[in-house]
Amino acid sequence: MVSGEQTPTQYIQHHLQNWTVGEGFWAVNVDTIFWSVLLGVLFLWSFRRVAKKSSAGVPGKWQCFVEMIVEFVDNSVKESFHGKDKLIAPLALTIFVWIFLMNLMDLVPVDWLPTAAMYTGYWLGFVDDPHDVYFKVVPTTDLNTTFALSLSVFALIIIYSIKYKGLKGFTKELTLNPFNHWSLIPVNFVLESITLLAKPASLALRLFGNLYAGELIFILIAMIGFWQLPAHFAWAVFHILVIVLQAFIFMMLTIVYLSMASSEH
Amino acid sequence: MDINATIIGQSIAFAVFVWFCMKFVWPPIINAIEERQKKIADGLNAGERAQKDLEKAQEDIAEQLKEAKQQAAEIIEQAKKRGAKIVEEETQRGHEEREKIVAAGHEEVTAERNRAREELRKQVAVLAVTGAQKIIEREIDKDAHSDIVEKLVAEL
């Protein structure tokens, strides 16, 4: 626990509050942006190092590791997405590694970074009370991140649908499925639109829900005193599975959705 | 937990990351992987080919060795035959030579003997004549009895 003065409710709320600058819609969660960009840059920098040196010769250890991930993603893409596309594989790789790294922040003990940020902010004189500093380190527990990802994928779904089926084909798909009769066009449209919109919503909410719940349990565990040590360990071990799985699911579903968008029924 | 402008920032960040990944990260790595896969496949193929070549070479060697052995055996056989033939021929010739030499010796001996006999006969004749002369000098006329003496000589 950070401080004895906080009630458990305050403690939990404090942990679930973003560091926000600005008001209303135009407010920005600085912590979310900071960590996600930092992790994204870390991912691209470390992979770029391999890419620059990569050759068909004997690979180094880091190169092996990176190539393993790349091959894994490449295989997943090849299995699900038929046809050639320059974007899908790098997109899948970025989604997988970036989401994994953001999820990985969940395994950092819940008080370390927020506490460090609190006292840094206090000493630097930004706030009068350390508890006014909010710092959430897991970007994927912010709906903004998950929706940003899923809506980008959604945009790609629409772009691919139009690119591969044409505007006419896409419209037909939305209006003449599943009942191929002109009188049922409105029904079809409602059904298909829900199906279409459910894709980004489920993508974003699944990732957010898993990570938010995981984070919440870490916070709850952090409040139970001495026994939090084995409990934290147990939950963290289980959570390793969750964070990899969620990154993988997001990647896989992206591939599948785009593959569906680019092929005829 | 509200949706706010962060979503725009995150979308832009995501787009930039994907673009960077597509441009500078993915192609070199996947190319290297594919190239290496090809290299390994080629290497394995080459190894297999070499193995096959080796097996074939060994078979060739075995065959050639067998052939060479057979040839050697043949040559030895021929040489033996030839040797035997030469020995036989030489023996034959030796025999003939010996017989020739022996025959020549015989002839010579015979001729010598004949000559000696002739000589002896002549001498005996002369001796006889001389003896007879000596006897007859006292008793008979040389001319009167010469035909008898000659008949005698001829009879020797």
Interface residues (C-beta under 8 A of the other chain):
Chain A: L16 N18 T20 G22 G24 F25 W26 A27 V28 N29 T32 I33 S36 V37 G40 F43 L44 F47 R48 V50 A51 K52 S54 S55 A56 G57 P59 V66 E67 V70 E71 D74 K86 L87 A89 P90 L91 L93 T94 W98 P139 D142 L143 N144 T145 F147 A148 L149 L151 S152
Chain B: M1 D2 I3 N4 A5 T6 I7 I8 G9 Q10 S11 A13 F14 A15 F17 V18 F20 C21 M22 F24 V25 W26 P27 P28 I29 I30 N31 A32 I33 E35 R36 K38 K39
